[in-house]
């Protein structure tokens, strides 16, 4: 008796067919699906992180420009050339640069003023020391200087010089016309006001005054 071929309805045939090379493994399909979902999820996370970082950078730049407009006085002033429009970033930067340059100039000016004041303070300290030495010397020698020339004697010397000059002036000046007067004045100055001439006048006045005093 010949052994009959297996029927497709045979349950063992179904099991063998299910695990044959031509069949699809359900577990493999789930693995590919999960792997693809993981890849898509990683890309989404990277894209989301990049977007968040870019947004933070833009927010930081915006806060920086807002701070500049608050700090820089010229950014708060109304610019009639642009009306009530919001200041552009380029204008904010330019106004900030101008303000920094202004501050540098003011700083340099203040440093020069401080240097000048320090020199003045040093000069005053030197004067203070000199006056203290003069006062101390006067206290140590209270009678020193009592024989100094009085103001009257100084006036007499000045009067003698002026009288001598006026005599030569009166003898040399012509009053015929203003033009002639001007010419005579310049000639008199060149002739009678030379250092040597003035020195001789002063010596003569002092000699005369000395004879009067003694």
Protein Blocks (a to p, Z undefined) as FASTA:
>chain_A
ZZddddfklmklmmmmmmmmkbccfklmmmmmmmmmmmmmmmmmmmmmmmmmmmmmmmmm
mmmmmmmmmmmmmlmpccfknojadcdfklmmmmmmmmmmmmmmmmmmmmmmmmmmmmmm
mmmmmmmmmmmmmmmmmmmmmmgoklpccfklmmmmmmmmmmmmmmmmmmmpcckbmklm
mmmmmmmmmmmmgfklmmmmmmmmmmmmmmmmZZ
